[in-house]
Structure formats: C-alpha cells, structure tokens
Amino acid sequence: MDSGQHSDTTRANSPRRFVFVLLPNFSLLSFSSAVEALRIANRSSGQVLYSWTLVSSGGENGTSSAHVNIEVDQGLIDLHRDDTIIVCGGLNVQSATTKALLNWLRKEARKGVRIGALCTAAYCLAKAGLLDGKKSTIHWENQDSFLEEFDEVELTKSVFVIDGNRFTSAGGTSSIDLMLKIIAEQNGAQLASEVADQLVYNSIRTDQDTQRLSIPTRIGVRHPKLSAVVKMMEINLEEPISPSHLARDVGMSTRQLERLFRRYLNKSPKRYYMELRLAKSRNLLMQTDMSVINVALACGFASPSHFSKCYRAQYRTTPYRERGAQASKGPE
C-alpha cells in the first residue's frame, strides 16, 4: 500500500511520507485510525498532502492481534530525513522488538527522521534509547512494566505526547487524536476539524487528556470520598496504606469506610486494595523479566510466600506458573 514514490529532485513538491512499521500482533484499530486520518486529509483538501508505505522487520506481511493480515510493501528501507516513521505495536511487544528493528530505528534517528509509536510500540523507541529524557506515553496496561524498565523516560498518562521529533500514543482511538494534532500543525486546524467530522469524531482530545476513564466512571459510583480512597490506593501499590489511615485522610472512621466499600463495591477496602496490587503484579509477571521476588516487592508484598498464596487465591495459579505459561505461549 505505497501511495506515492519519492525522489530527491521532486521532494519539495512531494507529499509528506509516513512509514508504518507493522510489528507482529499490532493493534489493528490504532494503525487503521492513523492511516484513515491521512487518507481523509488528502480527500478533504483535494490534494495529495500525505503518502504512506507499510514495512515490517523482515518484509513479511503484518498480522494484527485480531488475526487480520496486512500486505506490506517491503522490509526496513533507508529513509529520507523528511520521512516520518510510525511503529505500530500491540500484544507481546517485547518479543516483537528485534535487534534488527532497534538498529534500524537508531540509524534513521541519527539522520533526524521524526519517529513515533502507536499503542505499545513506545517500548521499541525506549529500548532503542530514543525516548531518553523525553516525555512519552504507552497503553495504560503497560505503564507499570514500562516504569520498571525505563526510568530515563518521563512517562505520562496522556492519550498522546509529542516531544520534539518523537511522539507516542496510548493506542485505540488515541491514534486519531494524535494524527489530528499532526495534521493541524502541518496543514491547519480547519483541515483537522474536517477530518474529525468525516471520522464522526466529535470529542477531540489533547495531550492534556488522560487515557483511562475517571475513577467514578470506572467503579460506577459517584461518591467523592470513595473515589478519593480508590485514587490513594492506586497511587500507593508498592507501599500500601492501612485502612485506618485511608479513612482518616478522607475524614471517616474505619468502620464507616468499611460500610462505604461494602455498600458500593460489595467488598472490603482490604480486599479491593489486594485485587489492585495483584492486578499490577500480574501485568509485571506477563510483561517484564523481573524476578518473582522483585514483582512481589513492587506490589507491596513483604514475602514471596505471602505473595504466592494471595496470587493463587486470586488467579488459581502461582506466580511462577503464570510466568512459565506466558513464556510457553509465545506471541498470540
């Protein structure tokens, strides 16, 4: 799907070219949303403002996490510094991040090529060292593991981030927000608005908007004190706060807090907190190479045995077996 050819002699009048790198198990929604925005920009403007080329690490066709196959144009090619690379990630991004891909990204970055990532592909850019000292975002499910591995990157919870010649988006429909921002910067806000209208996208988000729904929306309860306690729990998973301190911080007694959780969430504060910590531990086990002991400590468990006991009760398997099962499955 190469929508245009380029040469140095005609580059000044050529469309801006986007080179989409399809990783194994890439997110179909993130990729297609980005391409559609460019296509509609061309149609709405009456000009060929953008072209795009699809590549993969070995030139093989891309297979999305939805098992939809996309034909690519070629393998990892040499680019001009005016091109823009967008790496499209999805499931199992760690195994999809090959040495050949990292070397290619570093080589193109040295030319000054603008490089971005959709969904989980921010991992690739960070692994290549291209996000060091920069702001970035990644799908919320991968945030914990990303923070553990890349402390040189300033990770945010924004739907997308543009920092100099690097940009990242959180996945899903956030690709639309990102591309609308790029289109507006390059060809004006009016064209971006026309593209949004064609996409029937009437709630454009900025880089100040966060990925996840608000706590009241997520838990299905609009109670300010309950939301405040849940927020404190989510922020303090590595060093859990006792129910008495949580209650005190929102001006309640421990018994009142217990009744509040039972009424609205049908579980105790302690149980809810435990499930948050175990969910984080499961993400870390499946997405990082951290030892089980370090995962336990990162999620507020003082001993591996207690962690294993709680994990088994929640997921009916041990942390060690969870790690082994994930490794044996390979790419999904």
C-alpha positions as CSV (number, residue, x, y, z in Angstrom):
1,M,0.0,0.0,0.0
2,D,2.6,2.5,-1.1
3,S,0.6,5.6,-2.0
4,G,3.4,7.6,-3.6
5,Q,7.1,7.4,-4.7
6,H,9.7,9.9,-3.7
7,S,12.9,11.2,-5.2
8,D,15.2,14.0,-4.1
9,T,14.5,16.1,-7.2
10,T,10.8,16.2,-6.6
11,R,10.8,16.1,-2.8
12,A,10.0,19.8,-2.3
13,N,6.6,19.2,-4.0
14,S,6.0,15.7,-2.7
15,P,3.5,14.7,-0.1
16,R,4.8,14.0,3.4
17,R,5.5,10.3,3.6
18,F,4.7,8.2,6.7
19,V,6.4,4.8,7.0
20,F,4.3,2.5,9.1
21,V,6.2,-0.4,10.7
22,L,3.9,-3.2,11.5
23,L,5.1,-5.3,14.4
24,P,3.7,-8.9,14.9
25,N,0.4,-8.7,16.7
26,F,0.0,-5.0,16.1
27,S,-3.2,-3.2,17.1
28,L,-5.5,-3.0,14.0
29,L,-7.6,-0.2,15.4
30,S,-4.5,2.0,16.2
31,F,-3.0,1.5,12.8
32,S,-6.1,1.9,10.7
33,S,-7.2,5.0,12.6
34,A,-3.9,6.7,11.8
35,V,-4.0,5.8,8.1
36,E,-7.6,6.8,7.7
37,A,-6.9,10.2,9.1
38,L,-4.2,10.7,6.5
39,R,-6.4,9.4,3.7
40,I,-9.3,11.7,4.7
41,A,-6.9,14.7,4.9
42,N,-6.0,14.1,1.3
43,R,-9.6,13.8,0.2
44,S,-10.8,16.8,2.2
45,S,-8.0,19.0,1.0
46,G,-8.3,18.0,-2.6
47,Q,-4.5,17.4,-2.6
48,V,-2.1,14.6,-2.0
49,L,-0.7,16.0,1.2
50,Y,0.3,12.6,2.6
51,S,1.6,9.3,1.4
52,W,2.3,6.1,3.3
53,T,4.3,3.0,3.0
54,L,3.9,-0.2,5.0
55,V,7.1,-2.1,6.1
56,S,8.0,-4.9,8.5
57,S,11.2,-6.0,10.1
58,G,11.8,-8.8,7.6
59,G,9.4,-7.8,4.8
60,E,6.8,-10.3,5.9
61,N,3.2,-9.4,5.9
62,G,1.8,-7.9,9.1
63,T,-0.5,-9.9,11.3
64,S,-2.6,-7.9,13.7
65,S,-3.7,-9.1,17.2
66,A,-7.1,-9.6,15.6
67,H,-5.5,-12.1,13.2
68,V,-6.1,-9.8,10.2
69,N,-3.2,-10.0,7.7
70,I,-2.0,-6.8,6.0
71,E,0.3,-6.9,3.0
72,V,3.4,-4.7,3.4
73,D,5.4,-3.0,0.7
74,Q,8.9,-4.0,1.8
75,G,11.3,-4.6,4.6
76,L,13.1,-1.9,6.6
77,I,14.3,0.6,4.0
78,D,16.6,3.5,4.0
79,L,14.6,6.7,4.5
80,H,15.0,10.4,3.8
81,R,15.2,12.7,6.8
82,D,11.8,14.3,5.8
83,D,10.0,11.0,6.2
84,T,8.1,10.1,9.4
85,I,8.3,6.6,11.0
86,I,5.4,5.3,13.0
87,V,5.9,1.9,14.7
88,C,2.7,0.1,15.3
89,G,2.6,-2.1,18.4
90,G,0.2,-4.4,20.1
91,L,0.5,-7.7,22.0
92,N,3.8,-9.1,23.2
93,V,5.8,-6.0,22.1
94,Q,8.9,-7.2,23.9
95,S,9.3,-10.3,21.7
96,A,8.4,-8.2,18.6
97,T,11.3,-5.8,19.4
98,T,14.1,-7.3,17.4
99,K,17.8,-6.3,17.3
100,A,17.4,-5.5,13.6
101,L,14.5,-3.2,14.3
102,L,16.3,-1.4,17.1
103,N,19.4,-0.9,14.9
104,W,17.3,0.5,12.1
105,L,15.5,2.9,14.3
106,R,18.7,4.2,15.8
107,K,20.2,4.6,12.3
108,E,17.2,6.6,11.0
109,A,17.1,8.7,14.2
110,R,20.7,9.8,13.5
111,K,19.5,11.2,10.2
112,G,17.0,13.3,12.1
113,V,13.9,11.3,11.0
114,R,10.8,12.0,13.0
115,I,9.8,8.8,14.8
116,G,6.6,7.9,16.6
117,A,4.8,4.9,18.1
118,L,1.3,3.7,18.5
119,C,-0.1,1.7,21.4
120,T,2.7,-0.4,23.0
121,A,5.4,0.5,20.4
122,A,6.7,3.2,22.7
123,Y,8.5,0.2,24.2
124,C,10.5,-0.1,21.0
125,L,11.5,3.5,21.0
126,A,12.5,3.4,24.6
127,K,14.5,0.2,24.1
128,A,16.4,1.9,21.3
129,G,17.2,4.8,23.6
130,L,15.1,7.2,21.5
131,L,12.9,8.4,24.4
132,D,15.7,9.1,26.9
133,G,15.0,12.5,28.6
134,K,11.7,12.9,26.7
135,K,8.0,12.7,27.7
136,S,6.1,9.7,26.4
137,T,3.0,7.6,26.9
138,I,2.0,4.0,26.4
139,H,-1.1,2.0,26.8
140,W,-2.2,2.1,30.4
141,E,-1.9,-1.7,30.8
142,N,1.8,-1.5,30.0
143,Q,2.6,1.5,32.2
144,D,3.8,-0.4,35.2
145,S,6.2,-2.6,33.3
146,F,7.5,0.4,31.3
147,L,8.2,2.4,34.5
148,E,10.2,-0.5,35.9
149,E,12.4,-0.8,32.8
150,F,12.8,2.8,31.6
151,D,13.5,5.3,34.3
152,E,15.2,7.7,31.8
153,V,11.8,8.3,30.2
154,E,9.2,10.8,31.6
155,L,6.1,8.6,31.3
156,T,2.7,10.3,31.3
157,K,-0.8,9.0,31.3
158,S,-1.8,11.2,28.4
159,V,-3.6,9.9,25.3
160,F,-0.7,11.1,23.2
161,V,2.5,13.0,23.6
162,I,4.6,15.0,21.1
163,D,8.1,15.9,22.4
164,G,10.3,17.3,19.7
165,N,10.8,14.8,16.9
166,R,9.4,11.9,19.0
167,F,5.7,11.2,19.5
168,T,3.7,8.4,21.2
169,S,0.1,7.5,21.6
170,A,-1.7,5.2,24.0
171,G,-3.4,3.0,21.5
172,G,-7.0,2.5,20.4
173,T,-8.7,5.7,19.2
174,S,-5.9,7.9,20.6
175,S,-4.3,7.5,17.2
176,I,-7.0,9.7,15.8
177,D,-6.2,12.4,18.3
178,L,-2.5,12.2,17.6
179,M,-3.0,12.4,13.8
180,L,-5.4,15.3,14.1
181,K,-2.8,17.2,16.1
182,I,-0.2,16.5,13.4
183,I,-2.5,17.4,10.6
184,A,-3.4,20.7,12.4
185,E,0.3,21.5,12.9
186,Q,1.2,20.8,9.3
187,N,-1.9,22.0,7.4
188,G,-4.1,24.0,9.8
189,A,-6.8,23.4,12.3
190,Q,-9.6,23.8,9.7
191,L,-8.4,20.7,7.8
192,A,-8.1,18.7,11.1
193,S,-11.6,19.6,12.0
194,E,-12.9,18.5,8.6
195,V,-11.1,15.2,9.1
196,A,-12.6,14.7,12.5
197,D,-16.1,15.4,11.0
198,Q,-15.5,12.8,8.4
199,L,-14.5,10.3,11.0
200,V,-17.6,11.2,13.0
201,Y,-15.2,12.0,15.8
202,N,-16.8,14.8,17.8
203,S,-14.8,14.7,21.0
204,I,-11.2,15.5,20.0
205,R,-8.7,15.0,22.9
206,T,-5.5,16.9,23.5
207,D,-2.2,15.8,25.1
208,Q,-3.6,17.1,28.4
209,D,-6.3,14.4,28.4
210,T,-5.6,11.1,30.2
211,Q,-6.2,7.6,28.8
212,R,-8.4,6.0,31.4
213,L,-11.9,6.9,32.4
214,S,-12.3,8.8,35.6
215,I,-12.4,6.7,38.8
216,P,-16.2,7.4,39.4
217,T,-16.9,6.2,35.8
218,R,-14.7,3.1,36.2
219,I,-16.1,2.0,39.5
220,G,-19.6,3.0,38.5
221,V,-20.1,5.1,41.7
222,R,-20.1,8.9,42.1
223,H,-19.1,9.2,45.7
224,P,-16.3,11.8,46.3
225,K,-14.8,10.1,49.4
226,L,-14.9,6.6,47.8
227,S,-13.2,8.0,44.7
228,A,-10.5,9.7,46.8
229,V,-9.7,6.5,48.7
230,V,-9.5,4.4,45.5
231,K,-7.2,7.0,44.0
232,M,-4.9,6.8,47.0
233,M,-4.9,3.0,46.7
234,E,-3.9,3.2,43.0
235,I,-1.1,5.6,43.7
236,N,0.3,3.6,46.7
237,L,0.5,0.0,45.5
238,E,4.2,-0.5,46.4
239,E,3.7,0.7,49.9
240,P,0.1,0.0,50.9
241,I,-1.7,2.4,53.3
242,S,-3.7,0.9,56.1
243,P,-7.5,1.2,56.1
244,S,-7.4,3.3,59.2
245,H,-5.1,5.9,57.6
246,L,-7.1,5.9,54.4
247,A,-10.3,6.5,56.4
248,R,-8.6,9.3,58.4
249,D,-7.4,11.0,55.2
250,V,-11.0,11.4,54.0
251,G,-12.5,12.3,57.3
252,M,-14.1,9.0,58.1
253,S,-13.8,6.2,60.7
254,T,-12.5,2.8,59.7
255,R,-16.0,1.4,60.2
256,Q,-17.6,4.0,58.0
257,L,-15.0,3.2,55.3
258,E,-15.8,-0.5,55.6
259,R,-19.6,0.2,55.2
260,L,-18.9,2.5,52.2
261,F,-16.9,-0.2,50.3
262,R,-19.5,-2.9,51.2
263,R,-22.4,-0.8,50.0
264,Y,-21.0,0.4,46.7
265,L,-18.3,-2.2,45.7
266,N,-19.5,-5.3,47.6
267,K,-16.1,-5.9,49.2
268,S,-13.9,-4.7,52.0
269,P,-11.3,-1.9,51.4
270,K,-8.6,-4.5,52.2
271,R,-9.9,-6.9,49.5
272,Y,-10.3,-4.1,46.9
273,Y,-6.7,-3.0,47.7
274,M,-5.4,-6.5,47.4
275,E,-7.0,-7.0,44.0
276,L,-5.4,-3.8,42.7
277,R,-2.0,-5.0,43.9
278,L,-2.5,-8.4,42.4
279,A,-3.6,-7.0,39.0
280,K,-0.4,-4.9,38.9
281,S,1.7,-8.0,39.8
282,R,0.1,-10.0,37.0
283,N,0.9,-7.3,34.5
284,L,4.6,-7.2,35.7
285,L,4.8,-11.0,35.5
286,M,3.5,-11.1,32.0
287,Q,5.2,-8.0,30.5
288,T,8.7,-7.9,32.2
289,D,11.6,-10.1,33.1
290,M,11.5,-9.0,36.7
291,S,12.1,-11.8,39.2
292,V,9.0,-13.0,41.1
293,I,10.6,-11.6,44.3
294,N,11.0,-8.2,42.8
295,V,7.5,-8.3,41.5
296,A,6.2,-9.1,44.9
297,L,8.1,-6.2,46.5
298,A,6.9,-3.8,43.7
299,C,3.4,-4.7,44.6
300,G,3.7,-4.3,48.4
301,F,4.2,-7.9,49.5
302,A,6.8,-8.4,52.2
303,S,7.5,-12.1,51.4
304,P,7.3,-14.2,48.3
305,S,5.4,-16.9,50.1
306,H,2.6,-14.5,51.1
307,F,2.6,-13.1,47.5
308,S,2.3,-16.6,46.1
309,K,-0.5,-17.6,48.5
310,C,-2.5,-14.4,47.6
311,Y,-1.9,-14.8,43.9
312,R,-3.0,-18.4,43.9
313,A,-6.2,-17.5,45.7
314,Q,-7.0,-14.8,43.1
315,Y,-5.8,-16.4,39.8
316,R,-5.8,-20.2,40.7
317,T,-2.1,-20.5,39.7
318,T,1.2,-19.5,41.2
319,P,3.3,-16.5,40.0
320,Y,6.0,-18.9,38.8
321,R,3.5,-20.9,36.7
322,E,2.0,-17.7,35.4
323,R,5.4,-16.6,34.2
324,G,6.1,-20.1,32.7
325,A,2.8,-20.3,30.9
326,Q,3.2,-16.8,29.4
327,A,6.7,-17.8,28.1
328,S,5.5,-21.0,26.6
329,K,2.6,-19.4,24.8
330,G,4.8,-17.1,22.7
331,P,3.1,-14.4,20.5
332,E,-0.7,-14.5,20.4
